[in-house]
Amino acid sequence: MQTNRLLISLIAVIMVVGYSLIRTAQIPAQDEGNQDLIEEGARLYAENCAVCHGPEGQGRVGATLAKDWPSIRPDLQIEATIERGVPGSVMPAWSLENGGPLTDQQIDALVQYILSWETGGPITIFPTITPIPHDVLTPPADVEGDPNNGADLYQQNCSVCHGPEGEGRVGATLAKDWPSIRPDLQVKTTVARGVDGSVMPAWSQEFGGPLTDGQINDLVAFVLTWSTQENPPTITPAPTPAPEAGFALTTSQTWVILFLIVVVLVAGAAIAAITRR
């Protein structure tokens, strides 16, 4: 009888400790202020980062972000990278202080969201790009590609950095005259291969990017319409939907729960064995 009481007491203590561990693990995700910040970061990521880093941080023409960050202060490492960019790489500076479009508060929200992937990631917003109707565009003379398809491709892949009207954002201005005998070849080479040492990545599949040769031709045709029309087309990105709040168990929480289940099963078996004596 005494043994039974000790086992029951042991189980009770383990459950209390386990519950405390779970509550401790949930604190960052359940803190309302932190959760709001993460959701804001998810929206900003979908609008500004997913096109290069992938909607789930898996990498596209930019680095993989959904990973563990081997740093004592990974938040400062990510913050500095977003603020200042990485010189000589395709990562531009995004802070207002360094010529980008984002405030310190927005960068902080992005940092919190990116770090949430280390613990399971509470929310992912996939960029929703709805093609914007526009006037039928006439291809520039002697240029291969369909500028109408290029308009949609531009909105999906280029406007984040180059601006919806080619005016430049963290990338170069594209709405201009191209001083070249064959501007189509100049633009195509830049899109396909990128520019070494700059923030312009390579977009062709041949060089590790996501776009086919035909898609790049369409993009080139669209970009060149800005230099051939008095009233060039305007492509306005569709708004990103508001995030739906949710809760997902992190890896640490899952292991704690599994540990408690095993302990309860073992203790239950021990009690049953003692009871049968």
C-alpha positions, 0 to 999 in steps of 0.5 A: 500500500505504501508503495502504491502511494509513493508511485502515485505521488511520483506520477503527480510530481512528474505531471506537475513538473511536465506541465510547468515545462510545457507552460515555460515552452509556450511563453514566447508563442502565447505572449500577446505582444510577441504573437502580434509581432510575429504575425506582423513579421509574417505579413511583411515577410510575404510582401518583401522576402518570400519572392527571394527566400521562399514562402517557408524560408526554404530559399529560392534565389536567396538564402535558406532562412528556415534553419537553426542559427548558430549564434549567441544572439541570432536576433542581432545577427538577422537584424544586422543582415536585414538592416545593412544587407550583405555587401557583395551578395544579392542581399540588399539593405532594407532599413530606412537608415541604409536606403531601404523601405523598412522601419526599425519596428518592421525589421524587428517584426521580421526578425521575430518571425524568422526566428519562430521557424527554429521552434516550429513556426506558428504561422506561414503566409503564402504570398497571394498575387492576383494578376492585375488587369491591364491594357493589352501591351504591344511587344516592342519591335524586334523583341522576342516575348509576350509583354502581357505575360511578362507583366504578371511575371514582373508582379510576381518576381520583380516588383518587390525590389524594382517597384511596381512601376519600375521606379526602383525600391531596393533594386535598380530603376527599370522604367528608363531608356536603355542606351544599347544597340540591343537593349533586349539582350542587355536586359535578358543577360542581366535577368538570366545571369544576375550581376556579380557583386550586386544585389541582382541574382540570377533568375534563369534555371540555367544559372540556378534560378526559377525562371525558364528562358521563355519566361525571361523573354516575356519579362524582357518584353514587358520591361522594355515597354517602359521605354517605348510608351508615353504612358507605360503600364502600371502594375500594382501588387495585390494586398496580402491577406491578413494572417489567421492566428494559430498555435502550433506545438514546437519541437521542445513542447512535443518532446515534453509531451511524449516524455510525460506519456512514456512516464505515465505508461511506465508508472501505470504498468508498475502500479498494475504489477504491484496491485496484482501481487 
